[in-house]
Amino acid sequence: MKIMAVYDAGERFADRYSVIFDNGDVYGMSSNADQPNGCCIYYGNIHKDLSMKNVAANACKVGDLSGLPQGALRQMALLEGEIQCH
């Protein structure tokens, strides 16, 4: 899977980042999504379960992923299959 878009809903939500992958899967993530006290939630698939209107509601699209917290970036890489979970 490859990341197609990331939306940031701001600090008021635990799952502030909505990550959309090329297969349509959508995950909500916290800034520390790779940690036991972080969150990484599967929302569904935009081709089957969700509408883009709901995913992007009250959120801004992130243009440069390099500015995201390391915990969120590591979890995204894990879901993309770029790193292995040991």
N, C-alpha and C positions, 0 to 999 in steps of 0.2 A: 504494500500500500504506500502511496505517496500523498503528502499533504497538499490539498488543493487550496484551502483557505483557513484562516484562523480569525475568530472574532473575540473581542475583549469587552466584557460587560462591566468591567470596573471592579473595584475592591469590595463592593457591597455584597458580592456573591461568593460562596466558597468555590463554586465551579465557574470561575470568571471567564475562562477560555473555552470557546466552542471550536473544536478542531474538526474540519471536514476533510475526509480522505477521498481519493480518486474513485473508490468503489462505492461512494455514497455514505459510508459509515460516519457517524458523528459522535464524538466524545466530548464530555464536559470535564475540564481539568482545573485544579487549583495551581497556584504557583509552585507548590511543592508536591506535585502529583506523583513523583517517584518515591516518596517517603511513606511509611506506614500511617502517618497522621494526615497525609494529603488525600486528595480525591481524584479519581479518574473514573468517570461514569459513562457507560455506553448508553446513548440516548436512542439510537435507532438508525435507520437508513433513510436518507432523503429521497431515494427512489421508491421506497416502499411505505415507510411509517411516518415520515416527517415532511413538513414543508419548509422551504428556505425562509419564509416569512417568520415562522416560529423560531428557527435557529438564530436568525440575525436580529430578532426583536431586542431593542434597547442595548445594542452592542455596536461597536465600531470595528471595521475590518482592520486587521493588523497587516501593515505593508512590509515591515522588516522584522523577520522572526528573530534575528540576532539580539534584539533588545528584550526578548522575553526572559523570565527567570530560568535559571539552569535546571531546576527541578521539572518544570514543564517541558523544556526542550529535551531532557533525557527521556521523559515518558513518551513524548512524540516519536523520538528515535526508536524506542523500544517497540512501539506499535507499528512503525514503518518497517521493522525488521532489520534496522541498521545496527543495532546492538543486541546482544544476547543476554537474557536473564540467567544468572547463575544460581 
